[in-house]
Amino acid sequence: MKRIVFSSMLMACLLPGLFSCNSTKETHSTNATLRWTGMLAADGCGYFLDIDGKEYKPSNEEVIPDSFQEQEVQQVQLTYEILEEPQEYTCGMMPTRYSSSIKIIEISPL
């Protein structure tokens, strides 16, 4: 009986900690400048976002609608998560580069 009580108390203490790991990702919302530099297949570098003077490479730029490719530079409303690890990318013949990275949650034109 003591084992069951102890096991139950242990689980009650540990389970919230296991699930709280997912909630540490903080989302931010802001206006940003979206830059389209061309398709990777055509020696472009895809998208970059400028937020408060800092450049970021979206880790999931496939979620950006194709309609954003109509202008090279535009202002957007952005909800995002900052990722801890820099993103590695290559463009055309340039050597591998690294950039601060974000995950886009939502993006819309201003």
C-alpha positions as CSV (number, residue, x, y, z in Angstrom):
1,M,0.0,0.0,0.0
2,K,2.8,2.4,0.8
3,R,4.4,1.8,-2.6
4,I,1.1,2.7,-4.4
5,V,0.8,5.9,-2.4
6,F,4.5,6.8,-2.9
7,S,4.2,6.0,-6.7
8,S,1.1,8.1,-7.0
9,M,2.7,11.1,-5.3
10,L,5.8,10.7,-7.4
11,M,3.8,10.7,-10.6
12,A,1.8,13.7,-9.5
13,C,5.0,15.7,-8.9
14,L,6.8,14.6,-12.1
15,L,4.0,14.7,-14.8
16,P,3.5,18.5,-14.7
17,G,7.2,18.9,-15.2
18,L,7.3,16.7,-18.3
19,F,4.5,18.5,-20.0
20,S,5.8,22.0,-19.1
21,C,8.8,21.5,-21.4
22,N,6.5,22.2,-24.4
23,S,5.2,25.5,-23.0
24,T,8.6,27.1,-22.7
25,K,8.5,28.3,-26.3
26,E,7.5,32.0,-26.1
27,T,5.7,33.5,-29.1
28,H,6.1,37.1,-30.1
29,S,4.0,39.3,-32.4
30,T,5.4,42.3,-34.2
31,N,5.6,44.2,-37.4
32,A,8.6,43.1,-39.5
33,T,10.2,43.6,-42.9
34,L,10.0,40.5,-45.2
35,R,12.6,40.3,-47.9
36,W,12.3,37.9,-50.8
37,T,15.7,37.2,-52.5
38,G,14.6,34.6,-55.0
39,M,14.0,30.8,-55.2
40,L,16.8,28.6,-53.8
41,A,16.7,26.6,-57.0
42,A,17.5,29.7,-59.0
43,D,20.5,30.8,-56.8
44,G,18.3,32.9,-54.5
45,C,18.3,32.7,-50.8
46,G,14.6,32.5,-50.1
47,Y,13.1,34.8,-47.4
48,F,14.6,36.8,-44.6
49,L,12.9,38.8,-41.9
50,D,14.2,42.0,-40.3
51,I,12.9,42.5,-36.8
52,D,14.1,45.5,-34.8
53,G,17.3,45.7,-36.8
54,K,18.2,42.0,-36.6
55,E,18.0,39.6,-39.6
56,Y,16.4,36.2,-39.2
57,K,16.0,33.2,-41.5
58,P,12.7,31.5,-41.2
59,S,13.1,27.8,-40.5
60,N,9.7,27.0,-42.1
61,E,9.5,29.5,-44.9
62,E,7.3,27.0,-46.9
63,V,4.4,28.4,-44.8
64,I,4.8,31.8,-46.4
65,P,2.2,32.1,-49.2
66,D,3.6,32.5,-52.7
67,S,1.8,35.8,-53.0
68,F,4.6,37.3,-50.8
69,Q,7.0,36.7,-53.7
70,E,5.4,39.5,-55.8
71,Q,7.4,42.2,-53.9
72,E,11.1,42.0,-52.9
73,V,10.5,44.0,-49.7
74,Q,7.3,44.4,-47.8
75,Q,6.0,45.1,-44.3
76,V,4.2,42.2,-42.5
77,Q,2.5,41.4,-39.3
78,L,4.3,38.4,-37.8
79,T,3.8,35.9,-34.9
80,Y,6.8,33.8,-34.3
81,E,9.1,31.8,-32.0
82,I,12.8,32.5,-31.7
83,L,14.8,29.3,-32.2
84,E,17.8,28.6,-30.1
85,E,20.0,27.1,-32.8
86,P,21.2,29.2,-35.8
87,Q,20.0,28.0,-39.2
88,E,22.5,26.7,-41.7
89,Y,21.8,27.7,-45.3
90,T,23.5,28.0,-48.7
91,C,22.6,30.2,-51.7
92,G,24.0,29.5,-55.1
93,M,27.8,29.3,-55.1
94,M,28.2,31.1,-51.8
95,P,29.7,29.1,-48.9
96,T,27.5,27.8,-46.1
97,R,26.1,30.6,-43.9
98,Y,24.4,30.7,-40.5
99,S,21.7,33.0,-39.4
100,S,19.5,33.6,-36.4
101,S,16.4,31.6,-36.9
102,I,12.7,31.9,-36.2
103,K,9.7,29.7,-36.7
104,I,6.7,31.5,-38.2
105,I,3.4,30.9,-36.5
106,E,1.4,33.4,-38.6
107,I,2.2,36.0,-41.2
108,S,0.1,38.6,-43.0
109,P,0.7,41.7,-45.0
110,L,0.2,45.1,-43.4
